[in-house]
């Protein structure tokens, strides 16, 4: 050889002269030898641990350490480095045994002329072994990754016939490998056009990415996000096609929940705004009908017609109240209370309401936390759920109401994005009725959506429950299965402390009429302002009017006023609350009352309501107005 070849040599030899002779022969053969000699097991272990070796040459017979022992130590650490025996007394039978034990070759001392050529061969084959082992290791890693992957892996030949599916596919799809191998992917729920596009893209040498459904063996569908890629041989010919499919069923469900929550928010905003405007119109209608009834007391026909119209208007007012509940803009009176008394009294009412065909069970945890909510609205919500449960059990059934503590963590929030992490009291209302399909569950809280026959329900009951819970800072969810019943879960925020249920017990004033007091009506809706003026006149007050906050202040500057009766929201400028503060500062003897058709959404407008603010909700009757003014 013209150029020397580096060779890191480990010699296992007890005789220095024999070692030196071997090294000289290798150098003459064209190797640039760097070597180390060892003659015992400990030294061999240290040398193997210290570095990698290109070649190991070992004497077969040594007084304290045999070549077979050395070979065993080497092969426990390294399977690929060439190992050659050199011996002065090695017979053919012993040599064969050495080769079977893992040695690559053997030489008799003094007959090593062919050693360089053998070393060339062995170094080349060792390199090939290492490369092959690296490929095998990589294939094993790839195989383990595919076998253990949670994704589905489907490998077909170029014609689309399945040759392999991984355990993740079998577990998720319910098919064994034997049931699908040798067939085309019959389980893919793809249109003909999409399926053709997928195969054409892969066969052209490109990746195809998309989403589709796989039909499980039980008929259910799992949604997947798939990458379908071609596999080519060394000549560039496509031999196989591999599909890696990620199960996105849960992600799609969460996305659908989020879209539903956003839709409910948008519908709530729309209905809330409509309800607010509708309240102003109803206030005009109800106010004028009240006046009409009072002015024609002896006309029976007028009384009957007015009463029918008034009943319809009041029903309309109830409808707007439900819309505001759904929109989370109804006026609530949240307070801290314990659930025991409220749930017990509500269940007593439900037993009378539902009748003897329905068994009602109540279970309340002993350590249940107090909640912060409007108790009357909570009782109404539970009653609403119970009446819906009754409709789902026309032949009778069982209603189970439970209450306990619940902590909603991040894992829960990932599946219910509209909820918030925190401590809640969970009230569950379960029935043994028909149950609902997933399509119905998805729409059950939408306003005006109902599963009842025409004329039986407005479709706002569950919307009202939804709005109340969400407006209270809580969360609502349900579980339902056709034939197994439905369970509604109401999560209300835990209160910081414990307090008894408080119910307002304000004394009713004896005299609700006015006695000539001057009342300034501040209302930007002219029709409603005129109605209130007429009602005040009939109640014995002297009414004045103003359309704006500035107009009201001008009136107060000009003449004495006993009472200011102001709408909370007057145009886009200052609110009725701002007017009240100005009045209290300059005319502290003037009493101030408020009215609004949309108070909850505006209570924080400006600097917020005064601490003693009393709000009369639109629409209202004349006697409601009289009572509100008498209580100021």
C-alpha positions as CSV (number, residue, x, y, z in Angstrom):
1,X,0.0,0.0,0.0
2,X,1.4,3.4,-0.9
3,X,-0.7,5.2,1.8
4,X,-0.7,4.0,5.3
5,X,-4.1,3.2,6.9
6,X,-4.7,4.2,10.6
7,X,-5.4,1.2,12.8
8,X,-6.3,1.3,16.4
9,X,-5.2,-2.1,17.7
10,X,-5.9,-3.8,21.0
11,X,-3.5,-6.7,21.6
12,X,-4.4,-9.3,24.2
13,X,-0.9,-10.9,24.6
14,X,1.2,-11.9,27.6
15,X,4.5,-11.8,25.6
16,X,5.9,-8.4,24.6
17,X,8.1,-9.8,21.9
18,X,5.2,-11.6,20.2
19,X,3.2,-8.3,20.3
20,X,6.0,-6.3,18.8
21,X,6.5,-8.9,16.1
22,X,2.8,-8.6,15.1
23,X,2.8,-4.9,15.1
24,X,5.9,-4.7,12.9
25,X,4.2,-7.1,10.4
26,X,1.1,-5.0,10.3
27,X,3.1,-1.8,9.7
28,X,5.0,-3.5,6.9
29,X,1.5,-4.4,5.5
30,X,0.7,-0.7,5.2
31,X,-1.0,0.1,8.5
32,X,-0.2,3.0,10.8
33,X,-0.7,1.1,14.0
34,X,-1.5,2.6,17.3
35,X,-1.8,-0.2,19.9
36,X,-2.2,-1.1,23.5
37,X,-1.3,-4.5,25.0
38,X,-3.3,-6.1,27.9
39,X,-2.8,-9.5,29.5
40,X,-5.6,-9.8,32.1
41,X,-9.4,-9.3,32.4
42,X,-9.3,-6.1,34.4
43,X,-6.9,-4.4,32.0
44,X,-9.1,-5.6,29.1
45,X,-12.2,-4.1,30.7
46,X,-10.4,-0.8,31.2
47,X,-9.2,-0.7,27.6
48,X,-12.6,-1.4,26.2
49,X,-14.2,1.2,28.3
50,X,-11.6,3.9,27.4
51,X,-12.1,3.9,23.6
52,X,-13.3,2.1,20.5
53,X,-11.0,-0.2,18.7
54,X,-10.7,-1.1,15.0
55,X,-9.3,-4.5,15.6
56,X,-8.7,-6.9,18.5
57,X,-6.0,-9.6,18.2
58,X,-5.7,-12.1,21.1
59,X,-3.4,-15.0,22.0
60,X,-5.4,-18.1,22.5
61,X,-3.4,-19.6,25.3
62,X,-2.1,-17.4,28.2
63,X,-1.1,-18.7,31.6
64,X,-3.6,-16.7,33.7
65,X,-6.1,-15.6,31.0
66,X,-7.5,-17.4,28.0
67,X,-8.4,-16.1,24.6
68,X,-11.9,-17.5,25.0
69,X,-12.4,-15.5,28.2
70,X,-11.2,-12.4,26.4
71,X,-13.6,-13.1,23.5
72,X,-16.5,-13.4,26.0
73,X,-15.6,-10.1,27.6
74,X,-15.4,-8.3,24.3
75,X,-18.6,-9.6,22.9
76,X,-20.6,-8.6,25.9
77,X,-19.6,-5.0,25.0
78,X,-19.2,-5.0,21.3
79,X,-20.7,-7.3,18.6
80,X,-19.0,-5.7,15.6
81,X,-15.3,-5.2,16.2
82,X,-13.2,-7.9,14.4
83,X,-11.6,-10.4,16.8
84,X,-8.8,-12.6,15.6
85,X,-7.0,-15.3,17.5
86,X,-3.3,-15.9,17.1
87,X,-1.8,-19.1,18.7
88,X,1.2,-21.4,18.4
89,X,-0.8,-24.5,19.3
90,X,-4.3,-24.0,18.0
91,X,-5.7,-27.1,16.4
92,X,-8.5,-27.1,13.7
93,X,-11.1,-28.3,16.1
94,X,-10.3,-25.6,18.6
95,X,-10.3,-23.0,15.8
96,X,-13.8,-24.0,14.7
97,X,-15.0,-23.7,18.2
98,X,-13.5,-20.2,18.4
99,X,-15.2,-19.1,15.3
100,X,-18.5,-20.4,16.5
101,X,-17.9,-18.4,19.7
102,X,-17.7,-15.2,17.7
103,X,-14.2,-14.8,16.5
104,X,-13.7,-13.7,12.8
105,X,-10.5,-15.6,12.1
106,X,-7.4,-17.3,13.5
107,X,-3.7,-17.6,12.7
108,X,-0.9,-19.7,13.8
109,X,2.1,-17.8,15.2
110,X,4.8,-17.5,12.6
111,X,2.3,-18.0,9.8
112,X,0.7,-14.5,9.6
113,X,1.6,-13.5,6.0
114,X,-2.0,-13.2,5.0
115,X,-2.9,-11.2,8.1
116,X,-3.0,-7.7,6.3
117,X,-5.4,-8.9,3.7
118,X,-7.6,-10.6,6.3
119,X,-7.7,-7.4,8.3
120,X,-8.7,-5.4,5.2
121,X,-11.6,-7.8,4.8
122,X,-12.7,-7.8,8.4
123,X,-12.5,-4.1,8.7
124,X,-14.7,-3.8,5.6
125,X,-17.2,-6.3,6.9
126,X,-17.2,-4.7,10.4
127,X,-18.2,-1.4,8.8
128,X,-20.9,-3.2,6.9
129,X,-22.1,-4.9,10.1
130,X,-22.2,-1.6,11.9
131,X,-24.1,0.1,9.1
132,X,-26.5,-2.8,8.9
133,X,-27.0,-2.8,12.7
134,X,-27.7,1.0,12.6
135,X,-30.3,0.5,9.9
136,X,-31.8,-2.4,11.9
137,X,-31.8,-0.3,15.1
138,X,-33.5,2.5,13.2
139,X,-36.1,0.1,11.8
140,X,-36.7,-1.3,15.3
141,X,-37.2,2.3,16.6
142,X,-39.5,3.1,13.8
143,X,-41.4,-0.1,14.3
144,X,-41.8,0.6,18.0
145,X,-42.9,4.1,17.3
146,X,-45.5,2.9,14.8
147,X,-46.6,0.0,17.0
148,X,-47.0,2.2,20.1
149,X,-48.3,5.3,18.3
150,X,-51.7,6.6,19.4
151,X,-52.3,7.7,15.8
152,X,-53.7,5.2,13.3
153,X,-51.2,3.9,10.8
154,X,-52.5,2.3,7.6
155,X,-50.0,1.1,5.0
156,X,-51.2,-0.1,1.6
157,X,-49.5,-1.2,-1.6
158,X,-49.6,1.1,-4.6
159,X,-52.9,-0.4,-5.6
160,X,-54.5,0.6,-2.3
161,X,-54.6,-2.9,-0.7
162,X,-54.0,-2.8,3.0
163,X,-50.8,-4.6,4.1
164,X,-50.5,-3.2,7.6
165,X,-52.4,-1.5,10.4
166,X,-51.0,-0.6,13.8
167,X,-52.4,-1.6,17.2
168,X,-53.7,2.0,17.6
169,X,-55.9,1.5,14.6
170,X,-57.2,-1.9,15.9
171,X,-58.0,-0.5,19.4
172,X,-59.8,2.6,18.1
173,X,-61.6,1.1,15.2
174,X,-62.6,-2.2,16.7
175,X,-61.2,-4.2,13.7
176,X,-58.4,-6.7,14.0
177,X,-55.5,-6.5,11.5
178,X,-56.8,-9.8,9.9
179,X,-60.2,-8.2,9.2
180,X,-58.7,-5.4,7.1
181,X,-55.4,-6.6,5.6
182,X,-55.9,-7.6,2.0
183,X,-58.8,-5.2,1.5
184,X,-59.1,-1.6,0.4
185,X,-59.8,1.0,3.2
186,X,-63.5,0.4,3.2
187,X,-64.0,2.1,6.5
188,X,-63.1,5.6,5.2
189,X,-66.1,7.9,5.0
190,X,-65.0,9.9,2.0
191,X,-66.9,11.1,-1.0
192,X,-65.9,9.5,-4.3
193,X,-64.3,12.8,-5.5
194,X,-62.3,13.3,-2.3
195,X,-61.2,9.6,-2.2
196,X,-60.0,9.8,-5.9
197,X,-58.1,13.0,-5.2
198,X,-56.4,11.5,-2.1
199,X,-55.1,8.4,-4.1
200,X,-54.1,10.5,-7.2
201,X,-52.1,12.9,-5.0
202,X,-50.2,10.1,-3.2
203,X,-49.6,8.2,-6.4
204,X,-48.1,11.3,-8.0
205,X,-45.5,11.4,-5.3
206,X,-47.0,14.2,-3.2
207,X,-48.5,14.3,0.3
208,X,-52.2,14.6,0.8
209,X,-53.6,16.2,3.9
210,X,-57.2,16.4,5.0
211,X,-59.9,15.4,7.4
212,X,-62.5,12.7,7.2
213,X,-64.4,10.2,9.2
214,X,-63.6,6.5,9.8
215,X,-66.5,4.2,10.5
216,X,-65.8,1.9,13.4
217,X,-66.9,-1.7,13.5
218,X,-69.7,-0.7,15.8
219,X,-71.0,1.8,13.3
220,X,-69.9,5.0,15.1
221,X,-67.6,7.5,13.4
222,X,-64.2,8.7,14.5
223,X,-63.0,12.0,13.0
224,X,-59.4,12.0,11.9
225,X,-56.8,14.4,10.5
226,X,-54.8,12.4,8.0
227,X,-51.5,12.7,6.1
228,X,-51.3,10.3,3.2
229,X,-47.8,9.9,1.8
230,X,-46.1,7.9,-0.9
231,X,-43.2,5.4,-0.3
232,X,-40.8,5.0,-3.2
233,X,-38.0,2.4,-3.8
234,X,-34.5,3.2,-4.8
235,X,-35.6,3.7,-8.4
236,X,-38.2,6.3,-7.5
237,X,-41.2,3.9,-8.1
238,X,-44.0,4.2,-5.6
239,X,-44.4,0.8,-3.9
240,X,-46.6,1.7,-0.9
241,X,-48.8,4.5,0.5
242,X,-48.8,5.2,4.2
243,X,-51.6,7.1,6.0
244,X,-51.0,8.5,9.5
245,X,-54.4,9.5,11.0
246,X,-54.8,11.5,14.2
247,X,-58.1,11.1,16.1
248,X,-59.6,14.6,16.3
249,X,-63.1,13.5,17.5
250,X,-62.8,15.2,20.9
251,X,-61.2,18.3,19.4
252,X,-64.2,18.6,17.0
253,X,-66.6,18.2,19.9
254,X,-64.9,21.0,21.9
255,X,-64.8,23.2,18.9
256,X,-68.5,22.5,18.4
257,X,-69.2,23.4,22.0
258,X,-67.2,26.7,21.6
259,X,-69.1,27.5,18.4
260,X,-72.4,26.8,20.2
261,X,-71.4,29.0,23.1
262,X,-70.5,31.8,20.7
263,X,-73.8,31.4,18.9
264,X,-75.7,31.5,22.2
265,X,-73.8,34.7,23.1
266,X,-74.7,36.3,19.8
267,X,-78.3,35.3,20.1
268,X,-78.4,36.5,23.7
269,X,-77.0,39.9,22.6
270,X,-79.7,40.2,19.9
271,X,-82.6,39.0,22.0
272,X,-81.5,41.1,25.0
273,X,-81.5,44.3,22.9
274,X,-84.8,43.5,21.4
275,X,-86.3,42.7,24.8
276,X,-85.1,46.0,26.2
277,X,-86.8,48.0,23.4
278,X,-89.9,45.8,23.6
279,X,-90.2,46.6,27.3
280,X,-90.5,50.3,26.5
281,X,-93.3,49.6,24.0
282,X,-95.1,47.3,26.5
283,X,-94.8,49.9,29.2
284,X,-96.7,52.4,26.9
285,X,-99.4,49.7,26.1
286,X,-99.9,48.6,29.7
287,X,-99.9,52.1,31.0
288,X,-102.5,53.3,28.6
289,X,-104.7,50.2,29.2
290,X,-104.5,50.9,32.9
291,X,-105.6,54.4,32.3
292,X,-108.5,53.3,30.1
293,X,-109.8,50.8,32.6
294,X,-109.7,53.5,35.3
295,X,-111.6,56.1,33.1
296,X,-114.4,53.8,31.9
297,X,-115.3,51.8,35.1
298,X,-119.0,51.4,34.2
299,X,-118.6,50.3,30.6
300,X,-118.5,46.5,30.8
301,X,-117.5,45.9,27.1
302,X,-114.6,48.4,27.4
303,X,-113.5,46.7,30.7
304,X,-113.6,43.2,29.0
305,X,-111.7,44.4,26.0
306,X,-109.1,46.3,28.0
307,X,-108.7,43.4,30.4
308,X,-108.0,41.0,27.5
309,X,-105.5,43.4,25.9
310,X,-103.9,44.0,29.3
311,X,-103.5,40.2,30.0
312,X,-101.9,39.8,26.6
313,X,-99.5,42.7,27.2
314,X,-98.6,41.3,30.6
315,X,-97.9,37.9,28.9
316,X,-95.7,39.8,26.5
317,X,-93.9,41.3,29.5
318,X,-93.3,37.8,30.9
319,X,-91.9,36.8,27.5
320,X,-89.4,39.7,27.5
321,X,-88.4,38.7,31.0
322,X,-87.5,35.3,29.8
323,X,-85.6,36.7,26.9
324,X,-83.6,38.9,29.3
325,X,-83.0,35.9,31.4
326,X,-81.5,34.0,28.4
327,X,-79.5,37.1,27.4
328,X,-78.1,37.2,31.0
329,X,-79.5,40.7,31.4
330,X,-82.4,40.1,33.8
331,X,-82.3,42.0,37.0
332,X,-81.0,39.5,39.7
333,X,-80.9,39.9,43.4
334,X,-77.9,37.7,44.3
335,X,-77.3,36.9,47.9
336,X,-75.4,34.4,50.0
337,X,-77.5,31.5,51.2
338,X,-77.5,27.8,52.2
339,X,-79.2,25.4,49.7
340,X,-80.8,23.1,52.3
341,X,-83.9,25.2,53.0
342,X,-84.4,26.3,49.4
343,X,-84.1,22.8,47.9
344,X,-86.3,21.2,50.5
345,X,-89.1,23.8,50.1
346,X,-88.8,23.5,46.3
347,X,-89.1,19.7,46.4
348,X,-92.2,20.0,48.5
349,X,-93.7,22.3,45.9
350,X,-92.7,19.9,43.1
351,X,-94.4,17.0,44.8
352,X,-97.7,18.8,44.7
353,X,-97.0,20.1,41.1
354,X,-96.0,16.8,39.5
355,X,-98.4,14.5,41.3
356,X,-98.2,11.0,42.7
357,X,-97.0,9.4,39.5
358,X,-93.6,10.9,40.0
359,X,-91.1,9.9,42.7
360,X,-88.8,12.7,43.8
361,X,-85.6,12.0,45.7
362,X,-83.5,14.8,47.2
363,X,-79.9,14.3,48.4
364,X,-77.8,17.1,49.8
365,X,-74.2,16.7,50.9
366,X,-73.7,17.4,54.6
367,X,-70.7,19.7,54.0
368,X,-72.2,21.6,51.1
369,X,-70.9,25.1,50.6
370,X,-73.1,28.2,50.6
371,X,-73.7,29.8,47.2
372,X,-74.0,33.3,45.8
373,X,-77.1,33.6,43.5
374,X,-80.7,34.8,43.3
375,X,-82.6,32.2,45.4
376,X,-86.0,32.9,43.7
377,X,-84.5,32.5,40.2
378,X,-82.7,29.3,41.3
379,X,-86.0,27.9,42.6
380,X,-87.7,28.9,39.4
381,X,-84.9,27.2,37.4
382,X,-85.2,23.9,39.3
383,X,-89.0,24.0,38.9
384,X,-88.5,24.6,35.2
385,X,-86.2,21.6,34.9
386,X,-88.6,19.4,36.8
387,X,-91.6,20.3,34.6
388,X,-89.5,19.5,31.5
389,X,-88.6,16.2,33.2
390,X,-92.3,15.5,33.7
391,X,-93.0,16.0,30.0
392,X,-90.2,13.5,29.3
393,X,-91.9,10.9,31.6
394,X,-95.6,11.1,30.6
395,X,-96.4,7.8,32.3
396,X,-94.6,8.8,35.5
397,X,-91.1,8.2,36.6
398,X,-88.3,9.3,39.0
399,X,-86.8,12.7,39.5
400,X,-83.5,12.8,41.4
401,X,-82.1,16.1,42.7
402,X,-78.7,16.1,44.3
403,X,-76.4,18.9,45.5
404,X,-72.7,18.7,46.4
405,X,-69.4,20.5,46.2
406,X,-67.4,20.4,43.0
407,X,-64.1,21.9,41.9
408,X,-63.8,22.5,38.2
409,X,-60.1,22.1,37.2
410,X,-58.2,22.8,34.0
411,X,-59.0,19.3,32.7
412,X,-62.7,20.0,32.9
413,X,-62.3,23.4,31.3
414,X,-60.5,21.8,28.3
415,X,-63.7,19.9,27.6
416,X,-66.1,22.7,28.5
417,X,-64.4,25.9,27.3
418,X,-67.3,28.1,28.4
419,X,-66.7,27.2,32.1
420,X,-64.2,28.7,34.4
421,X,-61.8,27.1,36.9
422,X,-63.1,27.4,40.5
423,X,-65.1,26.1,43.4
424,X,-68.8,25.5,42.8
425,X,-71.9,23.9,44.2
426,X,-73.3,21.4,41.7
427,X,-77.0,20.9,41.6
428,X,-78.0,17.9,39.4
429,X,-81.5,17.3,38.3
430,X,-81.9,13.8,36.7
431,X,-84.9,12.0,35.2
432,X,-85.7,8.6,33.9
433,X,-87.4,9.9,30.8
434,X,-87.0,9.4,27.1
435,X,-83.6,11.0,26.8
436,X,-82.3,13.0,23.9
437,X,-80.2,12.5,20.8
438,X,-77.0,14.5,20.4
439,X,-78.6,16.7,17.8
440,X,-81.3,17.8,20.3
441,X,-78.7,18.2,23.1
442,X,-76.8,20.6,20.9
443,X,-79.8,22.9,20.6
444,X,-81.6,22.5,23.8
445,X,-80.7,25.9,25.3
446,X,-81.5,27.9,22.2
447,X,-84.4,30.3,22.6
448,X,-87.7,29.2,21.1
449,X,-86.4,25.7,20.4
450,X,-88.7,23.1,21.8
451,X,-89.3,19.4,21.4
452,X,-92.9,19.7,22.5
453,X,-95.8,19.8,20.1
454,X,-97.1,23.2,18.9
455,X,-98.9,25.2,21.5
456,X,-97.2,23.5,24.5
457,X,-94.5,25.8,25.6
458,X,-92.7,28.8,24.3
459,X,-89.3,27.2,24.0
460,X,-87.8,29.7,26.5
461,X,-87.8,27.7,29.7
462,X,-84.4,26.1,29.4
463,X,-83.0,29.3,27.8
464,X,-84.0,31.1,31.0
465,X,-82.3,28.5,33.1
466,X,-79.2,28.8,30.9
467,X,-79.2,32.6,31.2
468,X,-79.7,32.6,34.9
469,X,-76.8,30.2,35.6
470,X,-74.4,32.0,33.3
471,X,-75.4,35.4,34.6
472,X,-74.7,34.1,38.1
473,X,-71.2,33.3,37.1
474,X,-71.9,29.6,36.9
475,X,-71.9,26.9,34.3
476,X,-74.5,24.5,33.0
477,X,-74.1,21.1,31.3
478,X,-76.2,18.1,30.6
479,X,-75.9,14.4,29.9
480,X,-78.6,12.6,28.0
481,X,-79.0,9.2,26.4
482,X,-82.0,8.0,24.4
483,X,-84.0,5.6,26.6
484,X,-81.9,6.3,29.7
485,X,-83.0,9.8,30.7
486,X,-81.4,13.2,31.1
487,X,-79.3,14.9,33.8
488,X,-78.8,18.7,34.0
489,X,-75.8,19.9,36.0
490,X,-76.0,23.4,37.4
491,X,-72.7,24.8,38.8
492,X,-73.2,27.9,41.0
493,X,-70.2,29.8,42.4
494,X,-69.2,29.0,46.0
495,X,-69.7,31.9,48.4
496,X,-67.0,33.0,50.7
497,X,-69.0,32.4,53.9
498,X,-72.3,31.1,55.1
499,X,-75.4,33.1,55.7
500,X,-79.1,32.2,56.2
501,X,-81.5,32.7,53.3
502,X,-82.8,36.2,53.5
503,X,-86.1,37.2,52.1
504,X,-87.3,40.8,51.7
505,X,-90.0,41.7,54.2
506,X,-90.6,45.4,53.5
507,X,-93.8,46.8,55.0
508,X,-96.4,47.8,52.5
509,X,-97.2,51.6,52.7
510,X,-100.8,52.2,53.9
511,X,-101.5,55.0,51.4
512,X,-100.2,54.6,47.8
513,X,-101.7,57.8,46.4
514,X,-100.0,61.1,46.0
515,X,-100.9,64.4,47.8
516,X,-99.9,67.0,45.3
517,X,-96.2,66.3,45.3
518,X,-94.3,67.4,42.3
519,X,-92.7,64.5,40.3
520,X,-90.1,65.2,37.6
521,X,-90.3,62.4,35.0
522,X,-87.0,62.0,33.1
523,X,-87.6,59.7,30.1
524,X,-86.3,59.9,26.5
525,X,-89.1,57.9,25.0
526,X,-91.9,60.4,24.4
527,X,-94.8,57.9,24.3
528,X,-93.8,56.4,27.6
529,X,-93.1,59.8,29.2
530,X,-96.7,60.9,28.3
531,X,-98.2,57.7,29.8
532,X,-96.3,58.1,33.1
533,X,-97.4,61.8,33.3
534,X,-101.1,60.7,33.0
535,X,-100.6,57.9,35.6
536,X,-99.0,60.4,38.0
537,X,-101.9,62.8,37.6
538,X,-104.4,60.1,38.3
539,X,-102.4,59.1,41.4
540,X,-102.6,62.6,42.8
541,X,-99.1,63.9,41.9
542,X,-98.2,67.0,39.9
543,X,-96.0,65.7,37.0
544,X,-93.2,67.6,35.2
545,X,-91.2,66.2,32.3
546,X,-87.7,66.3,30.9
547,X,-86.3,64.3,27.9
548,X,-82.6,64.6,28.9
549,X,-80.4,64.9,31.9
550,X,-79.6,68.5,31.0
551,X,-83.3,69.3,30.7
552,X,-84.0,67.7,34.1
553,X,-81.3,69.9,35.8
554,X,-82.8,73.0,34.1
555,X,-86.2,72.1,35.5
556,X,-84.7,71.6,39.0
557,X,-83.1,75.1,38.7
558,X,-86.3,76.8,37.8
559,X,-88.8,75.3,40.3
560,X,-89.2,73.2,43.4
561,X,-89.4,69.4,42.9
562,X,-90.2,66.7,45.5
563,X,-89.4,63.5,43.5
564,X,-87.3,62.8,40.5
565,X,-88.4,59.6,38.6
566,X,-85.7,58.8,36.0
567,X,-84.9,56.1,33.5
568,X,-81.5,54.6,34.1
569,X,-80.4,54.8,30.5
570,X,-81.2,58.0,28.7
571,X,-79.5,58.2,25.3
572,X,-75.7,57.7,25.1
573,X,-74.7,60.3,27.7
574,X,-75.0,60.5,31.5
575,X,-77.3,58.0,33.1
576,X,-80.1,58.4,35.6
577,X,-77.6,57.4,38.3
578,X,-75.4,60.3,37.4
579,X,-78.4,62.6,37.6
580,X,-79.2,61.2,41.1
581,X,-75.8,62.1,42.4
582,X,-76.1,65.6,41.0
583,X,-79.5,66.0,42.7
584,X,-78.3,64.7,46.0
585,X,-75.4,67.1,46.0
586,X,-77.4,70.3,45.1
587,X,-80.9,69.4,46.3
588,X,-80.5,66.8,49.1
589,X,-84.2,67.0,50.1
590,X,-85.3,65.6,46.7
591,X,-86.0,61.9,46.6
592,X,-84.9,60.0,43.5
593,X,-86.4,56.8,42.0
594,X,-85.4,54.8,38.9
595,X,-87.0,52.8,36.2
596,X,-85.5,50.7,33.4
597,X,-86.3,47.9,31.0
598,X,-82.7,46.7,30.9
599,X,-81.1,47.4,34.3
600,X,-78.7,44.6,34.8
601,X,-76.6,45.4,31.7
602,X,-76.4,49.1,32.7
603,X,-76.0,49.0,36.5
604,X,-72.3,49.6,36.1
605,X,-72.6,52.4,33.6
606,X,-70.9,55.6,34.5
607,X,-69.9,55.4,38.2
608,X,-72.5,52.8,39.0
609,X,-75.8,53.0,41.0
610,X,-76.2,54.8,44.3
611,X,-76.1,52.5,47.3
612,X,-79.8,53.1,48.1
613,X,-81.0,52.9,44.5
614,X,-84.5,51.4,43.9
615,X,-85.4,50.4,40.4
616,X,-88.9,49.9,39.0
617,X,-88.7,47.5,36.2
618,X,-90.5,48.1,32.9
619,X,-93.2,47.4,32.0
620,X,-95.1,48.1,35.1
621,X,-98.7,48.7,36.2
622,X,-100.1,52.0,37.6
623,X,-100.2,50.4,41.1
624,X,-96.6,49.4,40.8
625,X,-95.7,53.0,40.1
626,X,-97.7,54.2,43.0
627,X,-96.0,51.7,45.4
628,X,-92.5,52.6,44.1
629,X,-93.1,56.3,44.7
630,X,-94.7,55.7,48.1
631,X,-91.6,53.7,49.2
632,X,-89.1,56.3,48.3
